Amino acid sequence: MTRREFTASAASLLVPARAGAASAGPWYRRTYRWGQTNVTEKDPVRYDVAWWRDFWKRTYTQGVIINAGGIVAYYPSKFPLQHRAEFLGDRDLYGELAAAAHSVGLVVLARMDSNRAAEDFYQAHRDWFTRDIEGRPYRAADKYVTCVNSAYYDEYIPEVMREIIGRSKPEGLTDNSWSGLSRDMICYCDNCARKFRDTAGQALPRKHDWDNPVFRRWIEWNYARRVEIWDLNNRVTKAAGGADCLWIGMNSGSLAAQSRSFRDSRAIWERAEILMLDHQARGAAGFEENADAGKLIHGVMGWDKLIPESMAMYHAGGRVSFRMAAKPAAEARLWMAEGFAGGLQPWWHHIAAYHEDRRMYRTAEPMMRFYRDNERYLVNRRLVANVGVVWSQRNTDVFGRNEAAELVEAPYRGFTEALLKARIPYAPVHIDHVAREAANLKALILPEIAAMSEAQCAAVRDFVANGGRLIATGSTSLYDESGAARPDFALADLFGAHRAGAPDRKSAIANVHTYLRLAPELRRQAPGPHIADEPAVSGTRHPILKGFDETDIVPFGGVLAGLRADPSANVLATFVPEFPIFPPETSWMRQPKTDIPGLVVKGRTAYLAADLDRRYARDGMVDHGDLLANLVRWALGDAVPLEVQGHGRVDCSLYAQPGRLILHLVNLTSAGTGRAPIDDLVPVGPLEVRVRLPKDVSGSSVRLMVAGSGAEAKVDGGRVRFEVRSIADHELAVIE
């Protein structure tokens, strides 16, 4: 098929209009449904264009990502060193596909992959490539890794982008490997050595050493360079293609992954008009991490912007990604449903244009149809949550360092998992946005936000002074913004607790046989055997300990030392040190009680010195999750906006639009949700739902958009109550 025949044939493709969506505005505000066939070098001789045209139509696709250039060129480039796809010949496959998409009104993003090149390119421009400390080039498989501080990024790639824009007029360009060498390696090429000395007045660090201020300066310098590249590329695309021609890159939904790639999430997201999210499969947190990623990014970008996510139809994630094999439909559907719940837009993604496993072609269509039919409820809305869970990429770097998964990600995930289990909606809040978000929040959670500046601490104090309640854990505020240890918590005045010894990061990831003792002790009045020296019951328990009346201890698993509480503080739990597990005959408490605080309440602040948030993420102990949820219920009082009663693990996300509320219920109840992939869905229900109504929502109408039916609504005391009889994968309730 010639290019002319391809384009003419494509004109017969009519993409259905979006339900309820306005056509006005730039493409990056109105293109909701995306698709990508990630072209391989073999595809020019096997691309069944007619079939894929029909697939665009069947999946209601509005925008496509088409391979253009970079490592591999899919068009006849004027740059001889830009490797032409092996089976391309004289064809302009990228140009043909872009023209076909444009002819039927689809938005086109030209995809690049620009961080490495082949041997001939390296030999021609050795000064454009990274080098190790011995002067040897860094390689990725058979390719050579380019240096972000060379003319490759400053001159060559901009020229390639100008060529692509001039040939095909795409709406924008995207690049999934735009940020160069990762944090795991230091480049010692002449460009890096010269530029770092010019900036920092120092030679490049000789090794990875977070305690070395030169190494930390190198980290900051690398972050700044990636932001420079983002800005440079956008200047290039706008100059070549107009004000709405954007360079978008691609970014991860994982802060740790962003850090490893030197991508300053906040700086990039604040700049982005649209964010292409390359976050294809669940990790340790499960499906719910997709909804969390969407909320976290929207919290910076705003809820008026779009975040399409690459939702793989093939086996992604795990130890090996099987790119030619279909992901089970149940796995893909739940990942997509959680993405919708977090405000992400669908973007089906296939590797290659030809597959022997045809099952993958069935998965996207019903979810894309659901999004099309309901997108007026899925964009331009406001998250309803009065609990803020704070995050900080700088804390990921300077406190988490090389153990960020344990030190930083696990505490955050532990709290969000506990909130999911308790069905309490929450909002991710960047540490620098506490003051901005304070009016919307009743409670603020600082899960091991160890590295905090004085200004950030002041914003937290103001939040509490103005009536907010605070929950903080572990080493929160014990380090400054550079990662240097303070002699005491900067927020010790709020915590009612003080550090009385040198901090030790390693203690945060200890795994030992320890407990917390609850106060006051109640076992004398609880059923069971009794002994003479049981303590007398000296009062009643704090509401935070509700549900623990029949136990005086809860498992801990960590280490506490060098802590003391203020006399005016209320210590609800103390540390029981390690004692033997084996043999059973030796398993008895050598020191049953200490005065080392594990949980302290002072005024409107609860300080959880014992890192139960991290432990819950790691071990899933029910007591830990219940105690974390109790902390939040205490902080909120009767201001919880949503209650969902019924069996099952259900992720609940609540949003508001003028005159309506929108509730996502995603069913994560399955024997397989702890592993990937799942191949079956376990329905749950009935669920009894109660939602607090804002003034502009009457609550007289509830529609269940997945079930395709109404629900009987009962309004009482400013809340609407209704039943959801059954959920297979997800439900979307619209309350008006």
HELIX and SHEET records of a PDB file:
HELIX    1   1 ARG A    3  ALA A   10  1                                   8    
HELIX    2   2 TRP A   27  ARG A   30  1                                   4    
HELIX    3   3 ASP A   43  VAL A   45  5                                   3    
HELIX    4   4 VAL A   49  ARG A   58  1                                  10    
HELIX    5   5 LEU A   93  SER A  103  1                                  11    
HELIX    6   6 GLU A  119  ALA A  124  1                                   6    
HELIX    7   7 ARG A  126  TRP A  128  5                                   3    
HELIX    8   8 ALA A  151  ALA A  151  1                                   1    
HELIX    9   9 TYR A  152  TYR A  156  3                                   5    
HELIX   10  10 ILE A  157  SER A  168  1                                  12    
HELIX   11  11 ASP A  190  ALA A  200  1                                  11    
HELIX   12  12 PRO A  213  GLY A  241  1                                  29    
HELIX   13  13 LEU A  255  ARG A  260  1                                   6    
HELIX   14  14 SER A  265  ARG A  271  1                                   7    
HELIX   15  15 GLU A  288  MET A  301  1                                  14    
HELIX   16  16 ALA A  329  ALA A  341  1                                  13    
HELIX   17  17 ARG A  358  ARG A  362  5                                   5    
HELIX   18  18 ALA A  364  ASN A  374  1                                  11    
HELIX   19  19 GLU A  375  TYR A  377  5                                   3    
HELIX   20  20 GLN A  393  VAL A  398  1                                   6    
HELIX   21  21 ARG A  401  GLU A  403  5                                   3    
HELIX   22  22 ALA A  404  ALA A  404  1                                   1    
HELIX   23  23 ALA A  405  GLU A  409  3                                   5    
HELIX   24  24 ALA A  410  ALA A  422  1                                  13    
HELIX   25  25 ILE A  431  HIS A  433  5                                   3    
HELIX   26  26 VAL A  434  GLU A  437  1                                   4    
HELIX   27  27 ALA A  438  ASN A  440  5                                   3    
HELIX   28  28 GLU A  454  ALA A  465  1                                  12    
HELIX   29  29 ALA A  492  PHE A  495  1                                   4    
HELIX   30  30 ARG A  505  ILE A  509  5                                   5    
HELIX   31  31 ARG A  523  GLN A  525  5                                   3    
HELIX   32  32 PRO A  543  LEU A  545  5                                   3    
HELIX   33  33 PRO A  584  THR A  586  5                                   3    
HELIX   34  34 LEU A  612  ASP A  619  1                                   8    
HELIX   35  35 VAL A  622  LEU A  636  1                                  15    
SHEET    1   A 7 LEU A 246  TRP A 247  0                                        
SHEET    2   A 7 GLY A 172  ASP A 175  1                                        
SHEET    3   A 7 VAL A 107  ASP A 113  1                                        
SHEET    4   A 7 GLY A  63  GLY A  70  1                                        
SHEET    5   A 7 TRP A  34  ASN A  38  1                                        
SHEET    6   A 7 GLN A 345  ILE A 351  1                                        
SHEET    7   A 7 PRO A 308  ALA A 312  1                                        
SHEET    1   B 3 ARG A 116  ALA A 117  0                                        
SHEET    2   B 3 LYS A 143  VAL A 145 -1                                        
SHEET    3   B 3 ARG A 139  ALA A 140 -1                                        
SHEET    1   C 2 TYR A 314  HIS A 315  0                                        
SHEET    2   C 2 PHE A 322  ALA A 326 -1                                        
SHEET    1   D 6 ARG A 382  LEU A 383  0                                        
SHEET    2   D 6 VAL A 650  GLN A 657 -1                                        
SHEET    3   D 6 ARG A 660  ASN A 667 -1                                        
SHEET    4   D 6 HIS A 730  ILE A 735 -1                                        
SHEET    5   D 6 VAL A 702  LEU A 704 -1                                        
SHEET    6   D 6 SER A 709  ALA A 711 -1                                        
SHEET    1   E 9 ALA A 427  HIS A 430  0                                        
SHEET    2   E 9 VAL A 387  TRP A 391  1                                        
SHEET    3   E 9 ALA A 443  LEU A 446  1                                        
SHEET    4   E 9 ARG A 469  THR A 473  1                                        
SHEET    5   E 9 THR A 605  LEU A 608  1                                        
SHEET    6   E 9 PRO A 597  LYS A 602 -1                                        
SHEET    7   E 9 ASN A 570  VAL A 576 -1                                        
SHEET    8   E 9 TYR A 515  LEU A 518 -1                                        
SHEET    9   E 9 ILE A 553  PRO A 555 -1                                        
SHEET    1   F 2 ALA A 497  ARG A 499  0                                        
SHEET    2   F 2 LEU A 563  ALA A 565 -1                                        
SHEET    1   G 4 LEU A 642  GLN A 645  0                                        
SHEET    2   G 4 LEU A 687  ARG A 692 -1                                        
SHEET    3   G 4 ARG A 719  VAL A 724 -1                                        
SHEET    4   G 4 LYS A 714  ASP A 716 -1                                        
END                                                                             
